């Protein structure tokens, strides 16, 4: 179980929070459902089989302005091109995926890494890319100052969430709840 003292916020958790704070709370409490594991396993398989093997997995650590430890485990990074890739199987939770990739770009900014054209991030030096190999689509993701402020706010909100003894209320059922591993727990 995660407590505020050992909290390390990762990209998937940020994506969950942006989608549904309840989902973020459940995952922080270590409630990890079978379907979720299958989804992650499929994502890993797609990642390993679909793209250039020259690209590398990358782990980035940083500290948020409020002192929260942050970690990003990036599917694939092509540092020469300045592209961080995240592989997904469907676009059903795309907004959540976009925030996950923005979070990774923010970690680079916090580490003061410059892009290939030596532009400090946020800027055009690095970009993210969502890859949907099953759909044969990609989406380019950028980070701007508004996103940075939103991400800092999201991390602060996740810190507060970690102190809550009970989960936030479930959402009024939305289409993406059908894809969520916690659907049965919420609505069963
Ligand atoms: S089923 Fe819906 S309400 Fe429940 S945790 Fe998942 S996204 Fe949130």
Boltz pocket constraint, residues with backbone or C-beta under 6 A from the ligand:
constraints:
  - pocket:
      binder: B
      contacts: [[A, 19], [A, 20], [A, 22], [A, 23], [A, 169], [A, 170], [A, 171], [A, 173], [A, 174], [A, 176], [A, 177], [A, 178], [A, 180], [A, 181], [A, 182], [A, 183], [A, 184], [A, 186]]
      max_distance: 6.0
